[in-house]
Amino acid sequence: MKDASLPRPTRPPDVAPARKPGAALVDRLPGLGLAVAVALVATTLGRLAPVVGGPVSGIVLGVLVALVARPGGRLRPGIAFAGRGVLQAAVVVLGAQLSLGQVLRVGVGSLPVMLVTLAVCLAAAYGIGRRLGVVRDLRTLIGVGTGICGASAIAAVTPIIGAVEAEVAYAVSTIFVFNIAAVLTFPVLGHLLGMGQHAFGLFAGTAVNDMSSVVAAATTYGGQAADYAVVVKLARTLLIIPICLGLAALARRRARTADAAAAGSDQGLPGRVRVGRLVPWFLGGFLVLAAANTAGLVPSAAHGPLSALAVFLITVALSAIGLSTEPAKLRRAGAAPLLLGGCLWLVVSVTSLAVQFLTRYL
């Protein structure tokens, strides 16, 4: 008979088994492999139809695959990694073909177009969004997504304004629709207007939302357009910093007004924005390789292979973005946010062309 006075052994709490260091990589391999397979087919199609190109073929094929056979949960980690990480790596590789002097010159030269385009976009988002009855946070997300850098800007702004998940999904889905539209239509429009490589690069860099779509549209138009558009887009991405700081100040002001009865308590107010976290890491990598190229550390014979590698990485990333398409999210977004996104897309495009024309760049 057991002594009841003896302490009973306690069962150790359930602890999740530690993941091996390479487990995340293994999880990503199936989805990444699918994105690469789609990209290989797209690259072949792009060679057969150079006007369309591999990147555009990749996003179209990815969407078709997603609609016909929705990728399961096992494929999602790799697809998500390809859509973001591979794209960022491609941007870094593109830096090996540029010089720091070129980066500075392009950034300063495109500043008037970027600033005017962003100001007009944000004003239109506020005015048109209110007319359409789009709620404040959602029109803010669509406005910064269209005016700065698509999903990256939306991700940066979301915690600052406290947007809910549904609003973020609506905004990203709306931006995605017009990313695809820009990739498919802007190169055709550029040829109709007789735009040069640099003029189209500035147009793509200031009028297209996401980095993936900027690079895809510009790469389809030409190598020089792609180089120019990437620099313009990276300079435009830095506008996230002042916009986020301004929105953070507005959010804190609204919170103080709402909590005025709480005797000045700061509890629940948005925290300080860390500027360093708003700058994407791949900007640093891009500048490092550009500096290496400026110093002559990247041989000229390597420029061609590096350019081809960058284009293929872009095709992989766009194939993954196409594979991530969720029609249900687009349907749930409704008509008003989609209409707002369309209006802002047109406003930004026309403004970019108009400013280029007025400054005699076009």
Secondary structure, 3 states (H helix, E strand, C coil): CCCCCCCCCCCCCCCCCCCCCCHHHHHHHHHHHHHHHHHHHHHHHHHHCCCCHHHHHHHHHHHHHHHHCCCCCCCHHHHHHHHHHHHHHHHHHHHHHCCHHHHHHHHHHHHHHHHHHHHHHHHHHHHHHHHHCCCHHHHHHHHHHHHHHCHHHHHHHHHHHCCCHHHHHHHHHHHHHHHHHHHHHHHHHHHHCCCCHHHHHHHHHHHCCCHHHHHHHHHHHCHHHHHHHHHHHHHHHCCHHHHHHHHHHHHHHHHHHHCHHHCCCCCCCCCCCCHHHHCCHHHHHHHHHHHHHHCCCCCHHHHHHHHHHHHHHHHHHHHHHHHCCCHHHHHHCCHHHHHHHHHHHHHHHHHHHHHHHHCCCC
